[in-house]
């Protein structure tokens, strides 16, 4: 029998995350957005509540929350601010490769410390010449004795300026394209690791995004995840885990925009009546509510499949593409409902619209999601 009720534990997690978003994130979201400031004070409080280590298994010192539990939490946090939430949850993407491909010793060494104290990790796949096309990665890893020598530049790296540890995808055999990629855990303390340009972004400005530079970085061979040539597979598995999370972000930001548009439409009077009385506004609001519900259900299914130990590639792409496109539509329509005021920084919906755009880009663009979906349905 299919059920749609959350458990008591999930309701408690949802309530905690919602209160944290309302009391700690929302009051400071605009300030951090305008200043493009990394909100470490918020992260300290979030870490203390377990909101940044819930995904870590209990055997590594974390709460061992399910993927569905995490999505429930992340919708609420993103309702507060998607930029802050992106950086708050980035450790999940960065450490998932270790959790899915690492040895017990690697998990203890590279994951467990993130449950003990607040610190940041980054997922380093994208490069200036290799975004959607991972086969174009130019960063190299050359085996030298019991180490690998890494050279390259990674870009658009979330939390790149603040991370103490990077999960880096580099080519151990460029002649093999994406089949020659390998995955490494690279501590920031290693000589040759540095941070380059910090990006000045349109939206999600409270989330740090920067270049990570690797110049003759000597990485111990024991930091290789899995085997040589398994990097692409590891990255794709990690993204299958991450995409329901991004979909949850999208549901959260869309819900925030819908609530604000609904409230404003009841208060804004034109031609003697609230604009909510106009059918054109009725239909916009109805479509928002309907599609937010659909996006949430797709998100939950993508996460649930992970929790059941089943492959979720198609469903996670369904969720990510649908929800991120929805977030862009809903936030744009919210600005439209606010009219000229919606375009001004004095009102909150312009920030939501700017934040929503990035959801269609990171963790695989909306177009890449459709390519993945097409491949999945054609395989049957």
N, C-alpha and C positions, 0 to 999 in steps of 0.2 A: 504494500500500500504506500503510495506517495503522500508525504506530509509536508506542509509548508510552515509549521510552527517552529520557532526557535526554542531550543532547550532553555531551562532556567539559567544555566551557566552562560549561554550565548546572550541572553537578554541582559544579564549582569555585565558582561563584557561590553555590549553595545551601549548600555547606560553609562558606564564608566568613560568610554571613549567619547560619547556625546557631551558629557559634562566637561571633560578635559578640553574638547574643541571649543565649547561655548565659553569657558572660563579662562582658559590659558592661551588658546590660539587666536580666536577671533578678535579679542581686544587689541592684539599687537600685529595682526596680519598686515594691515595697511602700512603701518610704520616700517615693518621689515621689507615689504614690497617696494616702497618708494626709495628706501635707502639701499636696497639690494644687500641686506644684512643677514648674516648667518645666525639663526636664533638659538644659540647654544644654551641660553637660560631655559628655554622651553624644552629642549632636548634633555637637559638634566632632570627636569621634573617628569618627563615622559619615561625616561629610563628607570627612575625610581618606582614608577607604577607598573613596570613590565611591558610598556607599550613599544619598546624597541628590541626586546629579546624574546617576545612570545613565540616566534617561529623556530627558535633554537630548541632542539630536542632536550628532553629532561636529562638524558645521559651526558649532555654537554653543559648542564647547568641552567638551561632555559625552561620556559613554561611548557614547551611541547604542544603548542596550540595547533589545531588543524588548519588547513588552507582555508576552509570555509569560515572558521573562527576569525582568521586574520582579515578576510575580506569584509566581514561584518564590522570589525574595528576600523578598517581603513576607509570605508565609506563615511563613517562619522568624522574621522580626522580630516578627510579631504573636504567635507562639508565646512570645516573650519577654515582651511587654507590648503590648496593642492600643492603649492610650492613648498611649504613647511613640511607637509606630509611626504612629499617625494624624498626629501633628504632624511626624514625620520625613518623611513622604511627601506632606504637604499641598502642597508646591511643585508637585508634578505636576499636581494638579487646577487650581491657580491659574494655571499657565503654559500649560496645554494650549490654552486659547482663543487665546493668542498664536501657538502653534505651528500651529494648524489654520486660523486666519483672518488672521493678521498678515502684513505684508509682510516682505521680507528685512531691511529697515531696522529694523522694529519688533522682529523676532526678535533682531537684533544688539543692540538697545538695551535690551530688556526681558527677554530670556531669558539671553543669554550671561553677564551679570554673576553669575548664580546658579551658574554652573560655576566661576567664578573664586574666590569666597570665600563663606563661610557667611552666608546671610541668608535671610529668610523672605518668602513671598508668600501672600496669602489670596484665596480665591474668595468674592465677595460677591454672593450671589443672594438668600438668605432675608431676610425682613423680619418684623416683628411681625404684620403682617396678610397676609403672603404667604409661605407655606411651599411646600406642594405646588402651589398655584395661582400660577404665575409671572405670570399675567395681572393679578393684583391688586397688583403692585409699585407702590408709591407714590413711590419715589425718582424724581426728574425730572432730565432733562438738557436745558437750554434753550440753543439755539445763539445765540451772541452774537459776531458777527464771526468771527475765526479761533479761537474757543474755545467750550467748552460750560460752562454754569454748573450744577453738580450740587448737589442738595439732597435729603437723606433720611437714613434710619437703617437700617442693616443689623444683623441679630442672629444669634447662634449662629455666629459667624465663627471657624473654626479658625485658631489662630495670630494672631488679630486684634490682640492686645496687642503682638506682637513683629514683625509684618510691616513691611517697608520699602516694600512695593508691593502694591496691591490691584487685582484684576480685578473691576470693578463693573458690574452690570447695572442700567440705569436706563431710564426711559421717555422717549423723545423725542416720543411722541404717545400720550397716555393714552387717547384715543378709540379706538385700535386694539387695546387689550388687549395680549396677548402679542406681537402682530405689530408693536407700536410700541416694543418693547424694543431697546436698543442696548447694546453692550459697550465699556467703556473701561478703559484702564490708568491707574490713579491712584496716583502716588507719594505716600507718606505725608508727604513734606516739603512738599507744597502747602498753602498757608494754607487753613484751614477744615476740614482733616481731623483728626479726633481719635478717641480710643478711649474708649468708655463702660464700662458695667458688665462686669466679669469674672464669668462664671457659676460657681456652686458646684454641681458636677454629682454625680450619683449614681455614675457610673462614668467610665472613661477620664479620670481626674482629673489625670493628668500632662500631658494635652493642653490647651493654652490655648484657651478659648472666650470670645469677648467681643463687645460691640457695636462697630460702626464708624460714626461720625457724620460726615456731610457737610453743611457749612453754607456755602453760596455758594462752593463749590470751583471755581476756574477751571481747567479742564482743556484743554490744547491740542487742537485738532481733530485733530492728527496722532496723538493717542492713541486715537482711535476705531478699533476693530477691525472690519474689513469695512466694511459700509455701515450707515446708519441703518436700523433695523427688522430687522436680522439677528441681534440679540442672543439671541433665544430659540433660534434654530437653532444658534448657536454654543454656548450653554449646554447644549443637549441632546447635541450631539456630544461636548462635554467630559465629560458624565456617562456617555455610552456608553464612553468611555475609562476613567472612574473606577470603574465598577461591578465589573468583574473584579478590580480592586484591593481593593475592599471585600469581595468574595467571598473573596479570598485571606486577608484579615485574619480572616474568619470561620472559614475552614478552620484557620488557625493557632491561634486561641483554642480552637476545638473540640478540636483535637488535643491541646493542652495539658491540657484538662480530662479527656479520655479517658485519657491516660497516667497522670495523677494518680489517677483513679478506679480504673484497672486495678491500679496499685501498691497502693493502700490496700485494695482488696478482697482482695488476697492476704495482707495483713498483719493485717487486722482479724478477730479470732476471736470467734465467737458460737456458742453451743451446741456447743462443742468443735471446730469446724472453721472455716477461713477463710470469710468470707461469699462469696468468689468461687465456692465450691462450690455455692451455691444457684442454682437455675434462674432465679429472678427476676432475679438479678444477671447471670447468663449472658446473658439476653436483652437487658438494658439495654446491656451492653458490646458485644454483637454488633450491635445496631442502631446504636450509636455508630460502630463501625468501618466498617460498611457505608455509612452515610450520609456520613461524612467522605470516603470514597473517591469517592462519587458527586458530592459538592460540588466536590471537587478537579477532577474531569474536566469538569464544567460550567464551572468557572473557566478551565481551560486552553483550552477551546474558544472561550469568549468572547474571550480574549486572542489566541488564534491567528487568529481571523477578522480582528481589527484588523491583525495583522502581515501578513496576506494582502491587505490593502487592501479588505476586504469589509465590508459593513454588518453590525453585530453587535447592533443594538438589542434584538431579541428574545432573543438568546442571553445578552447581558450582564444583562438583567433576569431570565432564568432563573437565572443564576448568583447574582446578588445576592440575590434573594428566597429561593431554596432554601438557600443557604449561611448567610445571616444567621438565618433561622428555625431552621436546624439548630444553629447555635452557641448559640442560646437554649435549645433542647431539651437539648443535650448538657451544657451547663454546669449547667442545672437538675437534670438526672439525676445529674450528678457530685456536687452538693450532697446529693442524696437518698442516694446511696451512702455518703457520709461521715456521714450522719445528723446528729445534733446538732452534731458537730464541724465539719461543713461550713458551718454557719451562723455560725461564729465567725471572727473576724479572724485568729486564730492559725493558721488553715489557709488555703491559697491559693485554694480553689475559690470562695469567696464573692466574691472580687475578679473572677474570671473571669466569674461570672454577672452582676455589675454592668456589667462592660465589654461583655459580649455584647449587652446590651439596645440600646445605641446603634447597633449595626450594622443593626438593623431600622428605624432612623429616618433617619439621614443618607444623603445621596446618593439620596434618594427612599425613602419608607417601603415596607414590604413590601406594603401595599395599593396604593400607586401602581405598584409593579412589576407587580402583577397587572393593573392597568388598562392598562399599556403592553403586556403580553403579550397581553391580550385584543384590543386594537386591532390588534396585529401579526398574530395568527392570523385575525382576521376580515377583514383586507385581502386575504387570499389567495383 
